[in-house]
């Protein structure tokens, strides 16, 4: 029997990674509109600051891979995003590297996204750089666009979900080695409505963000979902962990969820990993090809493959080695 979209694990959400980036240039208005047009409420994107401290939507911290001089069609300025002004960066073409059909695409401002998608999308916003001012500048933009109140509390329909975090009532859960883990209220509501989730690989950046945006859900992008990472996330007051897909196991996901953390995977490069993260019990995952992912999960035999990949993940977990850092493509 086919696994319908409604019959997928109740908490699983396909998140369009940098928009519908398999079919439009990543981190452009075209990619985000494409995701929403395909009825994906959730999309992920990256924010960093220019030299004049303007929050912009761009993945790479160095220019060149996706940026072109709009007039000459050449790579244009090189160097770091943090060394170029918004006036110069905003003129660059960020679409023609994929196709000339997208040559008119420019680097979006965070302010542009917030105005365009307020009440229409759930944005998973990664604080990409380690710039100390980044969290505060993002918070200013969120207040100005009406996404959050001046105190950092969400003004959107999911305003209550961040209360399902460390500030809520606590209990104690016991892990499989008899250790104690802090238990919070269930967190799967983080994926239910239009809104915003803040993520980063940089724990210090998340700490800064929680200080200015205490009412938003914060998720830590990690490479392995260990007990130590879970404890660190809880100690930092986070509500979500975002582990790499190819090292996930059902037991690790269950441990995080028992502690009250929602789990969202990254690095889903192929269908095998998609079925793996669903089988492991993740609440969601970022993928470049959300439409294809939805179709695969609705196909005949999907349920059996989900179960098989989950079992294989648990069996293979002892041979998975640590990873020193995020791959360039994240």
Backbone bond lengths (Angstrom), bond angles and torsions (degrees), N, CA, C in turn:
res aa  C-N    CA-C-N  psi(-1)  N-CA   C-N-CA  omega(-1)  CA-C   N-CA-C  phi
1 X - - - 1.463 - - 1.522 108.98 -
2 X 1.334 117.57 139.19 1.457 121.16 -179.23 1.515 110.82 -67.09
3 X 1.317 115.37 145.82 1.462 121.51 175.97 1.516 107.18 -90.52
4 X 1.313 118.13 105.68 1.457 120.74 -178.60 1.514 110.16 -73.40
5 X 1.359 115.57 163.72 1.464 119.49 179.26 1.518 110.26 -58.24
6 X 1.324 117.52 -40.82 1.463 121.15 -178.98 1.517 111.77 -68.23
7 X 1.350 116.85 -23.63 1.458 120.32 -176.76 1.523 112.92 -91.17
8 X 1.333 117.09 0.75 1.453 118.73 173.59 1.519 109.09 -64.91
9 X 1.348 118.17 165.06 1.459 118.83 174.59 1.524 109.84 -48.91
10 X 1.321 116.11 131.58 1.459 121.71 -166.72 1.518 113.81 -55.56
11 X 1.320 117.22 -29.20 1.453 119.83 -174.70 1.533 113.39 -97.59
12 X 1.327 118.43 2.09 1.464 119.29 -173.16 1.522 111.65 -83.54
13 X 1.328 115.62 130.60 1.457 122.32 -178.88 1.521 109.52 -128.40
14 X 1.325 116.85 127.41 1.458 121.74 172.57 1.529 107.72 -82.47
15 X 1.328 116.32 122.83 1.465 122.74 -176.73 1.524 108.45 -111.82
16 X 1.318 116.84 124.97 1.462 121.43 -178.22 1.531 109.79 -72.89
17 X 1.327 116.21 110.97 1.468 122.95 -174.06 1.523 111.14 -75.55
18 X 1.320 115.96 114.70 1.466 122.91 -173.77 1.527 110.45 57.76
19 X 1.323 116.15 34.71 1.456 121.63 -173.31 1.516 110.25 84.68
20 X 1.309 115.73 -164.54 1.473 120.49 178.52 1.525 107.63 -81.19
21 X 1.342 115.75 68.59 1.463 121.50 -162.85 1.521 114.90 -77.42
22 X 1.325 118.49 -6.52 1.464 119.50 172.04 1.524 110.89 -79.60
23 X 1.327 116.92 -15.13 1.462 120.76 -173.21 1.522 113.60 -125.71
24 X 1.315 117.61 -2.95 1.463 122.47 177.28 1.526 107.08 -153.13
25 X 1.319 118.23 158.02 1.473 119.50 -176.65 1.527 111.53 -61.23
26 X 1.313 115.81 132.70 1.460 121.42 -176.67 1.530 112.36 -54.77
27 X 1.328 114.96 144.54 1.464 121.85 173.03 1.530 113.29 56.65
28 X 1.331 115.43 37.87 1.463 120.60 173.81 1.523 108.95 -121.34
29 X 1.325 114.80 161.80 1.463 119.19 176.02 1.526 109.91 -57.99
30 X 1.332 117.19 -36.59 1.467 120.29 178.39 1.519 111.07 -60.01
31 X 1.328 117.98 -41.52 1.467 121.49 -179.13 1.520 111.61 -69.80
32 X 1.320 117.35 -39.63 1.461 120.01 -179.78 1.531 110.81 -71.07
33 X 1.334 116.89 -41.83 1.462 119.90 177.01 1.524 110.89 -63.41
34 X 1.336 116.72 -36.84 1.460 120.58 178.23 1.520 110.84 -63.03
35 X 1.326 117.10 -41.13 1.465 120.52 178.41 1.522 110.73 -62.93
36 X 1.320 116.71 -47.56 1.461 119.33 179.94 1.524 111.14 -65.89
37 X 1.338 116.36 -36.27 1.455 119.83 178.43 1.516 112.54 -63.76
38 X 1.332 116.19 -28.93 1.467 121.58 176.51 1.523 112.01 -88.88
39 X 1.334 115.49 9.53 1.465 123.69 175.37 1.529 112.88 70.13
40 X 1.329 115.35 37.86 1.459 120.51 169.98 1.519 108.01 -103.91
41 X 1.310 115.38 107.74 1.461 121.69 -178.23 1.520 111.55 -67.06
42 X 1.333 116.99 -32.00 1.459 122.16 -173.26 1.526 111.28 -100.81
43 X 1.336 115.71 129.47 1.457 118.60 168.46 1.523 109.82 -138.27
44 X 1.342 114.48 154.31 1.464 122.12 -178.75 1.511 109.00 -109.17
45 X 1.339 115.61 146.94 1.452 119.89 177.44 1.523 109.83 -154.56
46 X 1.334 115.92 175.09 1.465 122.29 -173.38 1.517 110.36 -124.54
47 X 1.326 116.47 141.45 1.463 120.61 178.47 1.524 110.13 -128.68
48 X 1.320 115.80 141.16 1.463 122.75 173.97 1.524 108.00 -150.18
49 X 1.322 117.38 176.01 1.458 121.85 -174.67 1.525 111.59 -109.51
50 X 1.334 114.87 142.93 1.459 121.28 172.07 1.532 109.66 -78.38
51 X 1.327 116.20 -179.46 1.466 120.46 179.10 1.518 111.74 -60.92
52 X 1.346 117.20 -32.79 1.457 120.52 178.59 1.523 112.17 -96.22
53 X 1.320 116.08 22.79 1.467 124.77 169.83 1.533 113.47 64.47
54 X 1.318 115.79 37.62 1.462 121.42 175.05 1.528 108.28 -96.58
55 X 1.352 119.47 126.59 1.470 120.82 178.26 1.529 111.25 -72.88
56 X 1.327 115.95 122.70 1.458 121.82 -177.81 1.520 110.17 -126.52
57 X 1.323 114.59 158.49 1.465 122.11 -177.76 1.525 109.00 -99.24
58 X 1.325 115.57 103.65 1.460 121.36 -179.42 1.521 107.70 -160.59
59 X 1.322 116.67 137.58 1.463 119.96 -177.31 1.522 112.74 -79.16
60 X 1.318 116.83 -56.88 1.462 120.44 -173.35 1.524 110.45 -71.64
61 X 1.325 115.72 139.52 1.461 119.36 175.88 1.526 111.74 -80.77
62 X 1.338 116.60 -11.78 1.460 121.29 174.99 1.523 109.04 -118.17
63 X 1.310 115.77 143.48 1.457 121.96 -177.64 1.523 111.15 -78.99
64 X 1.333 116.38 157.34 1.455 120.71 172.00 1.508 115.71 128.70
65 X 1.332 118.44 -41.81 1.468 119.38 -175.71 1.519 111.11 -68.09
66 X 1.311 118.00 -46.55 1.469 121.26 -176.66 1.520 112.61 -114.60
67 X 1.320 118.56 -2.34 1.468 120.81 -176.23 1.523 111.03 -102.50
68 X 1.335 115.48 141.59 1.460 122.56 178.23 1.526 109.03 -138.19
69 X 1.320 115.75 151.96 1.461 120.66 170.39 1.523 107.47 -68.28
70 X 1.308 117.56 120.41 1.464 121.17 -172.78 1.522 112.26 -63.82
71 X 1.314 118.19 -28.14 1.464 120.82 -178.00 1.526 112.27 -88.88
72 X 1.322 116.75 -43.29 1.467 120.44 -174.64 1.518 113.32 -91.67
73 X 1.341 117.54 -20.07 1.456 120.49 -177.31 1.511 113.31 74.55
74 X 1.313 117.25 10.18 1.463 122.72 178.04 1.521 109.38 -93.16
75 X 1.351 117.99 167.92 1.470 119.19 -178.00 1.517 115.02 -55.17
76 X 1.327 118.88 -26.13 1.453 119.93 177.54 1.514 112.35 78.19
77 X 1.338 117.37 -156.55 1.466 120.60 -176.17 1.522 111.53 -59.31
78 X 1.315 115.52 144.90 1.454 121.92 174.41 1.529 108.28 -109.56
79 X 1.318 116.67 -177.20 1.451 120.06 179.00 1.511 112.17 96.30
80 X 1.318 116.25 -164.54 1.462 122.43 -173.82 1.522 111.90 -91.35
81 X 1.320 115.24 148.43 1.462 120.76 174.20 1.521 109.84 -57.63
82 X 1.320 116.68 -37.60 1.461 121.23 -177.17 1.523 113.10 -69.81
83 X 1.345 117.34 -7.49 1.467 120.89 179.88 1.524 112.82 -105.99
84 X 1.327 117.56 3.81 1.454 121.11 -177.47 1.524 109.13 -120.20
85 X 1.321 117.23 144.59 1.466 120.87 -179.31 1.523 110.37 -78.93
86 X 1.327 115.57 159.61 1.459 119.66 176.62 1.525 110.58 -62.27
87 X 1.328 118.15 -37.45 1.461 120.81 -179.28 1.522 110.96 -56.94
88 X 1.323 117.12 -37.93 1.463 120.79 179.29 1.520 111.76 -82.11
89 X 1.333 117.08 -44.55 1.466 120.63 -178.42 1.524 111.50 -62.77
90 X 1.323 116.62 -39.07 1.457 120.66 -176.12 1.509 114.48 -65.99
91 X 1.326 117.34 -13.73 1.462 121.08 178.89 1.524 112.80 -89.00
92 X 1.328 116.88 -10.52 1.465 119.47 -174.54 1.524 111.99 -76.46
93 X 1.306 115.02 144.64 1.471 123.83 175.02 1.530 107.88 -83.25
94 X 1.338 116.32 124.83 1.471 120.14 178.79 1.531 111.43 -118.51
95 X 1.328 116.84 22.90 1.454 120.21 -179.35 1.510 115.53 -120.24
96 X 1.340 117.31 -32.28 1.465 118.92 -171.96 1.517 113.43 -70.94
97 X 1.335 118.59 -16.81 1.470 119.67 175.77 1.520 110.51 -59.82
98 X 1.349 116.76 -28.52 1.462 120.62 178.36 1.518 110.94 -91.45
99 X 1.329 116.19 -45.44 1.463 121.11 -179.33 1.526 108.84 -164.59
100 X 1.330 116.12 144.88 1.462 119.87 176.60 1.527 111.73 -63.22
101 X 1.318 117.04 -18.55 1.463 119.91 176.62 1.524 111.73 -61.95
102 X 1.334 116.86 -20.46 1.463 121.19 -176.91 1.529 112.18 -111.33
103 X 1.323 117.40 20.89 1.462 120.63 -175.42 1.523 112.93 -63.37
104 X 1.313 118.17 -20.04 1.470 120.99 -179.34 1.523 113.22 -82.41
105 X 1.324 117.79 -6.42 1.467 120.29 -178.14 1.527 110.60 -72.36
106 X 1.333 115.10 135.42 1.458 121.97 178.82 1.525 109.80 -120.47
107 X 1.318 117.19 164.61 1.461 121.63 177.20 1.525 108.22 -61.76
108 X 1.330 118.70 122.61 1.464 119.28 178.82 1.530 111.51 -77.18
109 X 1.303 115.55 148.08 1.454 121.54 165.76 1.521 109.05 -78.84
110 X 1.319 117.35 147.78 1.464 119.10 171.17 1.518 109.80 -56.63
111 X 1.320 117.35 -39.26 1.467 120.90 179.79 1.524 111.44 -59.06
112 X 1.343 117.28 -36.37 1.467 120.82 178.18 1.525 110.81 -62.38
113 X 1.329 116.56 -45.66 1.465 120.84 -179.85 1.520 111.02 -62.33
114 X 1.311 116.18 -44.58 1.461 119.82 -176.06 1.520 111.15 -64.35
115 X 1.319 117.27 -38.23 1.468 119.76 177.35 1.527 111.14 -70.28
116 X 1.314 116.44 -43.17 1.466 120.92 -173.04 1.526 112.68 -70.41
117 X 1.337 117.02 -35.69 1.463 119.49 -169.99 1.525 113.87 -113.13
118 X 1.314 117.93 9.59 1.464 120.04 179.19 1.529 109.93 -60.02
119 X 1.336 115.90 124.32 1.453 121.14 -179.62 1.515 114.68 77.24
120 X 1.338 117.81 -0.70 1.464 121.62 -176.82 1.517 112.98 -113.30
121 X 1.325 117.61 -19.12 1.464 120.56 -173.03 1.515 110.18 -146.87
122 X 1.330 114.19 160.62 1.464 121.53 168.94 1.520 106.02 -107.30
123 X 1.325 116.28 114.02 1.459 121.68 -177.69 1.522 109.70 -97.50
124 X 1.323 115.65 125.32 1.459 121.86 172.89 1.528 105.73 -96.39
125 X 1.324 116.45 101.16 1.459 122.78 -168.14 1.526 110.17 -100.66
126 X 1.340 115.68 110.82 1.462 119.69 179.14 1.523 110.89 -88.12
127 X 1.331 116.14 124.26 1.459 121.74 171.74 1.526 106.42 -76.10
128 X 1.323 115.61 98.12 1.464 120.56 -166.52 1.524 112.97 -75.04
129 X 1.310 117.13 -42.09 1.462 120.19 -174.22 1.526 111.11 -95.93
130 X 1.322 115.02 174.11 1.462 120.77 175.66 1.533 111.75 -100.69
131 X 1.324 117.67 15.57 1.462 121.52 -179.39 1.532 110.12 -57.52
132 X 1.324 118.64 124.27 1.470 120.84 -174.17 1.526 114.24 -59.76
133 X 1.334 117.13 -28.45 1.465 120.29 -177.12 1.524 113.38 -86.32
134 X 1.331 117.60 -6.20 1.462 120.42 -170.22 1.521 112.49 -58.72
135 X 1.317 118.35 -50.15 1.466 120.55 -176.43 1.522 111.31 -60.87
136 X 1.318 116.96 -42.43 1.464 120.29 -179.40 1.524 111.55 -65.94
137 X 1.331 117.36 -39.65 1.467 119.98 179.24 1.524 110.65 -68.39
138 X 1.325 117.41 -37.81 1.468 120.32 175.56 1.520 110.16 -62.89
139 X 1.321 117.16 -44.33 1.464 120.94 179.34 1.525 110.99 -59.62
140 X 1.315 117.75 -42.28 1.463 121.07 178.09 1.523 111.09 -58.89
141 X 1.329 115.94 -42.43 1.466 120.29 -179.73 1.528 111.29 -66.88
142 X 1.325 116.51 -39.17 1.463 120.18 179.69 1.521 111.27 -64.84
143 X 1.317 117.06 -39.95 1.464 120.80 177.42 1.529 109.87 -66.05
144 X 1.322 117.01 -46.62 1.458 121.43 -177.98 1.527 112.19 -60.98
145 X 1.343 116.33 -34.14 1.469 120.73 -178.26 1.521 113.05 -88.33
146 X 1.333 117.71 -2.22 1.456 120.38 177.61 1.510 115.11 80.96
147 X 1.330 117.31 18.10 1.465 119.87 176.72 1.517 111.10 -82.33
148 X 1.312 117.16 -33.25 1.462 121.33 177.94 1.520 109.28 -134.69
149 X 1.336 115.70 156.39 1.455 121.31 174.45 1.525 109.48 -78.27
150 X 1.318 116.24 171.46 1.463 120.82 -176.02 1.524 112.45 -58.10
151 X 1.324 118.07 -28.51 1.460 120.80 179.73 1.506 114.61 -85.91
152 X 1.345 117.46 3.83 1.456 120.52 177.45 1.510 114.84 91.43
153 X 1.349 117.61 11.63 1.462 121.33 179.22 1.517 109.89 -93.22
154 X 1.329 117.19 135.21 1.456 121.70 -178.38 1.516 111.37 -60.24
155 X 1.338 116.36 138.90 1.458 122.60 175.26 1.523 111.27 -104.07
156 X 1.338 117.03 6.65 1.455 122.19 -177.46 1.526 110.23 -96.08
157 X 1.340 118.95 171.86 1.470 121.14 -172.17 1.507 115.96 -56.40
158 X 1.351 119.16 -26.16 1.456 120.57 -177.02 1.525 112.35 -92.29
159 X 1.337 117.63 26.63 1.463 121.72 -171.77 1.517 113.50 -54.05
160 X 1.333 117.55 -27.33 1.462 119.02 -173.92 1.516 114.10 -85.23
161 X 1.334 118.98 -10.58 1.456 117.86 -168.68 1.515 113.61 -69.16
162 X 1.335 118.45 -29.49 1.459 118.53 -178.78 1.515 111.84 -68.32
163 X 1.345 117.35 -15.30 1.463 119.05 176.30 1.519 111.10 -69.82
164 X 1.345 116.81 -14.76 1.467 120.56 175.89 1.516 109.56 -83.75
165 X 1.308 116.06 47.55 1.451 121.81 -177.53 1.506 110.43 -135.60
166 X 1.314 118.43 -162.23 1.456 121.62 -172.96 1.511 114.36 -59.65
167 X 1.342 118.17 -21.28 1.455 118.74 179.14 1.522 112.11 -76.75
168 X 1.332 116.40 -13.31 1.453 120.21 -178.91 1.517 112.20 -80.94
169 X 1.326 115.48 -177.57 1.462 119.83 -179.34 1.518 110.53 -61.69
170 X 1.310 116.82 137.84 1.459 121.77 -176.72 1.514 110.98 -108.20
171 X 1.313 114.92 150.02 1.456 121.62 172.66 1.516 106.12 -137.48
172 X 1.315 117.86 -170.56 1.461 120.22 -179.76 1.512 109.84 -125.74
173 X 1.317 115.91 131.78 1.460 121.57 174.23 1.516 107.93 -112.61
174 X 1.317 116.85 151.18 1.460 121.24 178.57 1.513 108.94 -110.12
175 X 1.349 116.35 127.76 1.457 118.12 179.27 1.526 109.75 -82.67
176 X 1.342 115.94 -179.97 1.459 119.26 -172.03 1.528 113.19 -73.36
177 X 1.330 117.84 -5.52 1.459 120.58 174.82 1.522 111.84 -106.53
178 X 1.321 116.18 11.88 1.453 119.93 178.27 1.508 114.18 84.72
179 X 1.341 117.70 0.08 1.458 120.00 179.19 1.512 111.38 -77.93
180 X 1.304 115.84 166.67 1.457 121.32 -177.64 1.523 110.59 -103.05
181 X 1.321 116.32 134.51 1.453 122.36 175.33 1.520 108.54 -123.92
182 X 1.328 115.72 142.20 1.459 120.02 176.85 1.529 109.35 -69.73
183 X 1.311 117.63 131.93 1.463 121.22 178.81 1.525 109.40 -109.05
184 X 1.318 114.89 131.38 1.454 120.52 177.40 1.522 109.11 -112.53
185 X 1.316 115.68 178.94 1.460 120.74 176.78 1.525 109.38 -66.17
186 X 1.359 118.72 157.10 1.463 121.09 179.93 1.523 111.44 -56.06
187 X 1.342 116.13 142.17 1.461 119.99 -171.78 1.521 114.11 -115.06
188 X 1.337 119.01 4.29 1.452 117.86 -175.03 1.514 112.63 -67.59
189 X 1.355 118.70 -15.85 1.457 121.30 177.76 1.520 111.93 -63.11
190 X 1.328 118.33 -13.63 1.456 121.30 178.76 1.522 111.41 -58.17
191 X 1.316 117.88 -23.76 1.455 120.98 -173.93 1.530 113.03 -102.02
192 X 1.316 117.78 12.13 1.457 119.15 -166.49 1.519 115.45 -90.24
193 X 1.332 119.90 -25.03 1.453 119.40 -168.47 1.516 111.20 -142.68
194 X 1.348 114.36 172.35 1.452 119.62 171.30 1.518 108.83 -57.97
195 X 1.316 116.69 140.33 1.451 118.92 -178.27 1.507 111.51 166.74
196 X 1.335 116.28 -150.13 1.449 120.88 -174.10 1.515 110.54 -148.53
197 X 1.331 115.93 135.22 1.458 123.24 170.28 1.521 107.55 -121.28
198 X 1.321 116.98 131.72 1.465 122.11 177.76 1.524 108.68 -97.25
199 X 1.340 117.33 129.56 1.463 121.00 177.68 1.525 109.91 -130.90
200 X 1.321 115.71 162.66 1.460 121.09 174.12 1.524 109.37 -169.80
201 X 1.329 115.89 154.02 1.460 120.83 168.18 1.525 110.95 -77.51
202 X 1.328 116.50 -17.89 1.457 121.92 -171.98 1.525 110.19 -98.79
203 X 1.323 116.50 108.23 1.461 120.86 -176.75 1.526 111.13 -61.22
204 X 1.318 117.58 -37.51 1.462 119.95 178.39 1.526 111.25 -62.54
205 X 1.334 116.08 -36.18 1.464 119.37 178.16 1.528 110.93 -66.21
206 X 1.322 116.82 -38.62 1.460 120.53 176.90 1.521 111.07 -66.01
207 X 1.316 117.12 -37.62 1.466 120.68 177.01 1.523 110.40 -62.15
208 X 1.328 116.55 -43.94 1.466 119.98 176.49 1.525 110.81 -60.86
209 X 1.326 115.86 -43.42 1.457 119.90 -177.79 1.522 111.65 -64.91
210 X 1.320 116.93 -40.98 1.467 119.41 179.32 1.526 111.87 -63.86
211 X 1.310 117.21 -27.77 1.459 119.98 178.46 1.523 111.96 -68.45
212 X 1.334 116.97 -34.71 1.468 120.43 -177.53 1.525 112.75 -102.16
213 X 1.330 117.29 -16.18 1.469 122.11 -179.71 1.527 109.68 -132.01
214 X 1.325 117.75 60.74 1.470 120.07 -174.15 1.519 113.91 -67.49
215 X 1.324 117.91 -17.20 1.454 119.82 -177.79 1.509 114.86 -90.39
216 X 1.330 117.95 0.31 1.461 120.86 -179.27 1.525 111.44 -102.29
217 X 1.322 115.50 153.99 1.461 121.84 174.61 1.526 108.90 -73.41
218 X 1.331 116.22 135.22 1.464 122.22 178.44 1.529 109.37 -122.36
219 X 1.339 115.68 133.50 1.462 121.37 -179.29 1.514 111.92 -125.32
220 X 1.322 115.36 139.51 1.468 121.90 -177.20 1.516 109.70 -101.14
221 X 1.331 117.26 119.88 1.457 123.02 175.04 1.523 108.86 -78.58
222 X 1.329 115.85 118.48 1.464 121.16 -175.87 1.527 109.52 -129.18
223 X 1.321 115.35 165.02 1.461 120.26 -178.15 1.514 112.75 -95.78
224 X 1.318 116.74 -27.06 1.461 121.24 176.66 1.521 108.76 -140.09
225 X 1.310 116.35 139.19 1.463 120.97 -177.73 1.527 109.10 -93.80
226 X 1.325 115.87 72.88 1.458 121.47 -178.51 1.526 110.37 -89.54
227 X 1.336 115.28 167.47 1.464 119.85 175.42 1.525 110.74 -60.18
228 X 1.336 115.70 -37.14 1.461 119.57 -179.75 1.525 110.97 -64.07
229 X 1.336 117.09 -41.59 1.464 120.04 178.88 1.529 110.69 -65.17
230 X 1.315 116.71 -39.64 1.464 120.05 177.96 1.523 110.23 -61.28
231 X 1.311 116.49 -46.26 1.466 120.47 179.95 1.525 111.04 -63.03
232 X 1.335 117.26 -41.08 1.462 120.36 178.85 1.528 111.05 -64.39
233 X 1.330 116.40 -40.01 1.463 119.77 178.83 1.520 111.02 -62.87
234 X 1.320 116.17 -43.63 1.461 120.22 178.79 1.523 111.11 -64.68
235 X 1.322 116.52 -42.92 1.464 120.29 -179.70 1.525 111.56 -62.99
236 X 1.332 116.57 -30.75 1.463 121.17 179.18 1.522 112.62 -82.99
237 X 1.332 117.08 -3.53 1.455 120.54 179.05 1.513 114.60 79.31
238 X 1.333 117.12 22.75 1.462 120.82 -178.77 1.518 110.83 -83.08
239 X 1.325 115.61 159.80 1.460 120.95 178.71 1.527 112.90 -110.47
240 X 1.333 117.38 -7.58 1.463 120.09 -172.41 1.524 110.07 -146.56
241 X 1.339 115.41 145.78 1.458 121.61 168.96 1.520 108.00 -121.92
242 X 1.339 115.43 144.65 1.460 121.35 -175.01 1.527 108.85 -127.35
243 X 1.329 117.67 85.83 1.468 120.95 -176.59 1.525 112.81 -84.17
244 X 1.324 114.84 162.02 1.461 122.12 175.80 1.518 109.45 -70.40
245 X 1.322 115.92 138.13 1.462 120.84 -171.29 1.520 113.69 -63.87
246 X 1.327 117.96 -39.48 1.466 118.88 -168.70 1.519 114.25 -79.42
247 X 1.332 118.22 1.76 1.463 119.94 174.29 1.526 111.80 -118.21
248 X 1.322 117.13 8.70 1.462 120.59 -177.33 1.519 112.05 -75.56
249 X 1.325 115.50 148.22 1.460 122.53 171.22 1.519 108.61 -135.01
250 X 1.329 117.72 153.90 1.467 119.58 176.67 1.521 112.87 -56.93
251 X 1.323 117.74 -39.93 1.462 119.51 -177.04 1.523 111.57 -66.34
252 X 1.340 117.44 -37.30 1.463 120.06 178.28 1.522 111.12 -66.23
253 X 1.322 116.33 -42.44 1.467 119.94 178.38 1.521 110.49 -63.87
254 X 1.319 116.60 -43.87 1.467 120.09 179.39 1.520 111.35 -61.69
255 X 1.327 117.11 -37.55 1.466 120.33 179.72 1.533 110.33 -64.29
256 X 1.328 116.19 -43.50 1.467 119.65 179.18 1.522 111.23 -65.06
257 X 1.324 115.95 -42.06 1.460 119.43 -179.77 1.521 111.81 -67.68
258 X 1.322 117.28 -35.37 1.461 120.14 177.09 1.518 111.08 -64.09
259 X 1.331 116.46 -27.60 1.460 121.24 177.29 1.526 112.04 -83.42
260 X 1.335 116.40 -2.52 1.455 120.71 176.64 1.505 115.23 96.08
261 X 1.326 117.83 7.72 1.456 121.51 -179.39 1.524 110.64 -93.37
262 X 1.324 117.36 136.74 1.455 118.83 168.29 1.526 108.01 -79.48
263 X 1.337 116.21 155.10 1.465 121.39 -174.31 1.519 109.06 -126.49
264 X 1.327 115.37 121.57 1.464 121.86 179.20 1.523 107.90 -127.20
265 X 1.323 117.49 123.69 1.466 121.62 -175.26 1.523 112.07 -88.05
266 X 1.346 114.89 156.77 1.461 121.70 171.64 1.532 108.15 -131.81
267 X 1.336 115.91 169.22 1.462 119.58 179.12 1.515 113.61 76.87
268 X 1.331 117.87 27.91 1.468 121.41 177.54 1.527 107.34 -81.88
269 X 1.319 115.81 96.02 1.464 121.55 -172.58 1.521 113.79 -92.29
270 X 1.341 117.53 -17.47 1.456 119.65 -176.68 1.523 109.48 -153.65
271 X 1.333 115.58 176.41 1.460 120.58 -176.23 1.524 112.07 -66.42
272 X 1.318 117.18 -33.25 1.468 118.88 178.43 1.524 110.51 -59.30
273 X 1.327 116.37 -45.20 1.462 119.55 179.11 1.522 111.82 -69.01
274 X 1.328 117.22 -32.50 1.464 119.27 175.80 1.523 110.47 -60.49
275 X 1.331 116.15 -49.95 1.466 119.21 179.73 1.532 110.78 -64.77
276 X 1.308 116.25 -32.29 1.465 119.62 178.60 1.533 111.15 -63.58
277 X 1.334 117.86 -48.16 1.464 118.80 -176.24 1.521 111.43 -68.79
278 X 1.333 116.52 -33.93 1.467 118.65 174.85 1.523 109.52 -65.18
279 X 1.331 116.33 -45.90 1.457 120.21 -179.29 1.512 113.60 -64.48
280 X 1.327 116.57 -30.55 1.467 120.13 178.80 1.523 112.22 -74.35
281 X 1.327 117.18 -13.25 1.456 120.08 177.25 1.510 115.29 96.52
282 X 1.348 117.87 16.29 1.462 120.10 178.76 1.526 110.94 -61.59
283 X 1.317 115.44 151.32 1.459 120.14 176.01 1.526 111.68 -77.62
284 X 1.329 117.29 -24.23 1.452 120.34 -179.03 1.511 111.09 -172.10
285 X 1.344 115.76 174.92 1.465 121.13 178.02 1.514 108.73 -157.36
286 X 1.327 115.75 148.72 1.460 120.73 173.17 1.523 109.17 -89.32
287 X 1.336 115.95 134.09 1.466 121.18 176.94 1.524 108.75 -139.28
288 X 1.331 115.87 149.24 1.467 120.77 178.20 1.523 111.97 -76.31
289 X 1.309 116.90 -19.03 1.465 122.46 -172.24 1.537 108.87 -126.48
290 X 1.321 118.14 67.89 1.466 120.49 -174.51 1.521 113.88 -61.81
291 X 1.334 117.36 -35.95 1.459 119.23 179.95 1.512 112.12 -64.11
292 X 1.321 116.24 -44.89 1.457 120.56 178.43 1.530 110.78 -64.78
293 X 1.333 116.43 -36.56 1.465 119.91 178.05 1.521 110.89 -63.55
294 X 1.310 116.65 -43.95 1.460 120.17 179.63 1.524 110.78 -61.78
295 X 1.327 116.43 -43.05 1.464 119.84 179.39 1.527 111.29 -63.54
296 X 1.328 116.78 -41.93 1.467 120.05 -178.77 1.516 111.40 -63.35
297 X 1.319 116.48 -39.37 1.464 119.92 -178.84 1.522 112.41 -73.21
298 X 1.327 116.45 -16.90 1.456 120.29 178.35 1.526 112.85 -97.14
299 X 1.327 117.52 -2.46 1.461 121.02 -174.14 1.523 111.98 -79.24
300 X 1.334 115.02 160.23 1.461 120.25 173.68 1.531 109.51 -58.60
301 X 1.312 116.35 138.53 1.452 121.67 178.43 1.511 114.86 84.27
302 X 1.329 117.34 -1.14 1.468 119.49 -176.94 1.521 111.84 -63.93
303 X 1.323 117.37 -40.83 1.463 119.44 -177.34 1.528 111.17 -62.53
304 X 1.327 116.75 -41.74 1.464 120.02 179.05 1.524 111.02 -65.23
305 X 1.315 116.71 -37.70 1.468 119.27 -179.64 1.529 110.86 -70.03
306 X 1.324 116.92 -37.46 1.466 120.47 175.60 1.526 110.11 -57.13
307 X 1.334 116.02 -47.57 1.464 120.48 -179.01 1.525 111.30 -64.57
308 X 1.336 116.74 -41.16 1.464 120.42 -178.59 1.527 111.54 -65.60
309 X 1.329 117.12 -42.28 1.464 119.84 -179.29 1.523 111.40 -69.02
310 X 1.322 117.22 -34.34 1.466 119.95 176.72 1.523 110.61 -63.71
311 X 1.329 116.05 -44.06 1.464 119.99 179.01 1.526 111.00 -64.29
312 X 1.331 116.39 -41.36 1.463 120.11 179.46 1.523 111.33 -64.98
313 X 1.327 116.58 -37.18 1.468 120.71 179.63 1.517 111.14 -63.45
314 X 1.327 116.25 -41.99 1.463 119.73 -179.57 1.526 110.39 -66.17
315 X 1.328 116.34 -40.97 1.463 120.82 -179.01 1.526 111.66 -66.41
316 X 1.337 116.20 -38.39 1.466 120.48 -174.95 1.521 113.75 -84.26
317 X 1.312 117.85 -5.22 1.467 120.42 -170.58 1.521 113.48 -61.07
318 X 1.319 117.55 -31.53 1.463 119.67 -176.19 1.525 112.58 -71.02
319 X 1.332 117.08 -18.67 1.461 119.40 -178.54 1.520 112.77 -98.31
320 X 1.335 118.16 -4.38 1.464 120.76 -179.17 1.521 109.61 -76.29
321 X 1.323 117.05 127.53 1.465 120.94 -179.43 1.508 111.88 -94.97
322 X 1.339 117.37 164.46 1.456 121.38 179.08 1.518 111.62 -71.11
323 X 1.330 115.10 159.43 1.458 121.20 179.47 1.521 107.98 -122.28
324 X 1.322 116.18 131.90 1.467 119.27 -173.25 1.515 113.30 -75.04
325 X 1.318 118.51 -21.84 1.460 118.66 -176.75 1.502 110.82 -171.14
326 X 1.352 116.91 169.71 1.455 120.20 -177.88 1.513 111.46 -70.01
327 X 1.338 117.50 141.91 1.453 119.27 175.87 1.515 110.05 -65.62
328 X 1.323 117.29 156.92 1.459 120.95 -175.49 1.509 112.34 -61.26
329 X 1.331 117.29 -25.37 1.451 119.78 -175.83 1.499 115.50 -81.67
330 X 1.346 120.19 -3.44 1.465 118.97 -176.86 1.507 110.65 -70.97
